[in-house]
Amino acid sequence: MIKTVVLDVGETITRDDRYWASWADWLSIPRHTLSALVGAVVAQGRDNADALRLARPGIDLAAEYRARDAAGRGECLEESDLYDDVRPALSELRRLGARVVVAGNQTSRAGELLRGLDLPADVIVTSGDWGVAKPQPEFFQRVREVAEAEPPETVYVGDHPANDLFPAKAAGLRTAHLRRGPWGHLWADAPDVVAAADWRIDSLSQLTGILTT
């Protein structure tokens, strides 16, 4: 029986549209160009940030983040950035007695913004808060700690096979692969993804059905 549901952030509960559009505008390149580069690196199984490195060779991402903050063009998360199924699904999970945790690869600032949205979650934490990021095993050890349930009673939900599905499985957690965003769609039917996923879902609303399985 599943007692705790842990959810990734980007392309699981939040849309990445604004994120990539803001980077395209900051780098003064067409939005569709950066979008195409994101698709290319996803298809190659590379890190999303490689799209920025392709768009601007030699880019210092940490320095660019600081420059954006200084220019008043730093991170932003609003209600419109949430997928439509987030609030109903998380509220129903809690109503059914599940502990709901949000834990993804985001900055501490993104964590503050997420907590400011008053989501129906028991814990919201980011890799920036913890100082360790997916897919490192230490990240999922921290997930196990905040889950407050045994690993077989905890499901990690995410779209990214290499960052979410495989390391969560290696940590002993149950896994739900979400067909959402470029990673979720492109790799949904890959044999290793199918083999590693305890559940394969198209919407967070489907999570309520796994609580008793």
C-alpha positions in Angstrom: 0.0 0.0 0.0 1.3 3.4 -1.0 1.4 5.9 2.0 3.6 8.7 0.5 3.6 10.3 -3.0 6.7 12.3 -3.9 6.5 14.4 -7.0 9.2 15.9 -9.3 8.7 19.6 -10.2 9.5 20.6 -13.8 7.1 19.0 -16.3 5.4 17.1 -13.5 3.7 19.9 -11.6 4.9 22.9 -13.4 5.1 23.8 -17.1 8.5 24.7 -18.4 7.2 27.1 -21.1 8.0 30.3 -19.1 11.4 28.9 -18.1 12.6 28.3 -21.6 11.0 31.4 -23.1 12.7 33.6 -20.5 16.1 32.1 -21.3 15.5 32.7 -25.0 14.6 36.3 -24.4 17.6 36.7 -22.1 20.0 35.3 -24.7 18.3 37.3 -27.5 17.5 34.2 -29.6 14.2 33.2 -31.1 12.1 31.2 -28.7 11.4 28.5 -31.3 15.2 28.1 -31.8 15.8 27.3 -28.1 12.7 25.1 -28.1 14.2 23.1 -31.0 17.5 22.8 -29.2 15.8 21.5 -26.1 14.1 18.9 -28.2 17.4 17.9 -29.8 19.2 17.4 -26.5 16.3 15.4 -25.1 16.3 13.1 -28.2 20.1 12.6 -27.6 19.5 11.8 -23.9 21.5 14.8 -22.8 21.0 17.2 -20.0 18.4 20.0 -20.6 21.0 22.7 -19.8 23.0 21.5 -22.9 20.4 23.4 -25.0 21.7 26.6 -23.4 25.3 25.6 -24.1 24.5 24.9 -27.7 22.7 28.3 -28.0 25.6 30.1 -26.4 28.9 28.1 -26.4 31.0 28.7 -23.4 28.1 30.1 -21.3 28.7 30.3 -17.6 25.2 29.3 -16.3 25.8 30.3 -12.7 27.0 33.7 -13.8 24.0 34.1 -16.1 21.6 33.2 -13.2 23.2 35.9 -11.1 23.0 38.5 -13.9 19.3 37.7 -14.5 18.6 38.2 -10.8 20.5 41.4 -10.7 18.5 42.7 -13.8 15.2 41.8 -12.1 14.6 39.0 -14.6 15.2 36.0 -12.3 13.1 33.0 -11.5 9.3 33.4 -11.5 6.5 30.9 -10.7 2.9 31.7 -10.7 -0.4 29.8 -10.6 -0.5 29.8 -14.4 2.7 27.7 -14.4 1.0 24.8 -12.7 -0.6 22.0 -14.8 -4.4 22.0 -14.4 -4.4 18.6 -12.7 -2.0 19.6 -9.9 -4.3 21.1 -7.2 -7.2 18.6 -7.7 -4.9 15.6 -7.7 -2.8 16.6 -4.7 -5.9 17.6 -2.7 -7.5 14.2 -3.4 -4.3 12.3 -2.4 -4.3 14.1 0.9 -8.0 13.5 1.4 -7.3 9.8 0.9 -4.7 10.0 3.7 -1.5 10.0 1.6 1.5 12.1 2.6 2.3 14.4 -0.4 5.9 15.6 -0.9 7.2 17.8 -3.8 11.0 17.3 -4.3 12.8 18.3 -7.5 15.9 19.7 -9.1 15.3 23.4 -8.6 17.0 26.3 -6.9 16.3 27.4 -3.4 14.5 30.4 -4.8 12.3 28.1 -6.9 11.5 26.3 -3.6 10.4 29.6 -2.0 8.2 30.4 -5.0 6.6 26.9 -4.9 5.9 27.2 -1.2 4.4 30.6 -1.8 1.8 29.0 -4.0 0.3 27.2 -1.0 0.1 23.9 -2.8 -1.8 21.0 -1.0 1.5 19.3 0.0 3.0 18.3 3.3 6.6 19.1 2.2 8.1 21.2 -0.6 11.8 21.0 -1.0 14.4 21.4 -3.8 17.9 20.2 -4.6 19.0 23.8 -3.9 17.7 23.4 -0.4 19.4 20.1 0.2 22.7 20.9 -1.6 22.4 17.6 -3.6 20.7 17.0 -6.9 19.1 14.2 -8.9 20.2 11.7 -10.0 22.6 11.4 -7.1 21.7 8.6 -4.7 22.0 11.1 -1.8 19.0 13.1 -3.2 16.9 10.0 -3.0 18.1 9.2 0.5 16.8 12.5 1.5 13.5 11.7 -0.3 13.3 8.5 1.8 13.8 10.6 5.0 11.1 13.2 4.3 8.7 10.5 3.0 8.2 9.1 6.5 7.2 5.8 5.0 9.1 2.6 4.0 10.5 2.7 0.5 8.0 0.2 -0.9 5.2 2.4 0.5 6.6 5.5 -1.3 6.1 6.3 -5.0 8.3 8.8 -6.8 6.5 10.5 -9.7 8.4 12.1 -12.6 8.8 12.6 -16.3 12.6 12.1 -16.7 13.8 8.5 -16.8 17.5 9.2 -15.9 16.8 11.8 -13.2 13.5 10.4 -11.8 12.7 6.9 -12.7 15.9 5.0 -12.6 17.5 6.5 -9.5 14.3 6.3 -7.5 14.0 2.7 -8.4 17.6 2.1 -7.4 16.8 3.7 -4.0 14.1 1.1 -3.5 11.1 3.4 -4.1 8.1 2.6 -6.2 8.0 4.6 -9.4 5.4 6.3 -11.6 6.5 7.6 -15.0 4.5 10.5 -16.2 4.0 11.0 -20.0 4.4 14.8 -19.8 6.9 17.2 -21.3 9.5 16.3 -23.9 11.3 13.6 -21.8 8.0 12.0 -20.7 6.7 11.7 -24.2 9.9 10.8 -26.1 11.0 8.1 -23.7 7.7 6.8 -22.5 7.8 3.5 -24.5 11.6 2.8 -24.2 12.0 -0.8 -23.0 14.1 0.2 -19.9 11.5 2.8 -18.9 8.6 0.4 -19.3 10.6 -2.2 -17.2 11.5 0.3 -14.4 8.1 1.9 -14.0 5.6 0.4 -11.5 3.0 2.6 -13.1 2.8 4.6 -16.3 0.4 7.6 -16.2 -0.8 10.4 -18.4 -2.2 12.6 -15.7 -1.6 13.2 -12.0 -5.3 12.4 -11.5 -4.4 8.8 -12.0 -2.3 8.7 -8.9 -5.3 8.2 -6.6 -5.9 4.8 -8.2 -2.5 3.5 -7.0 -2.8 4.2 -3.3 -4.3 0.8 -2.6 -2.3 -1.3 -5.1 
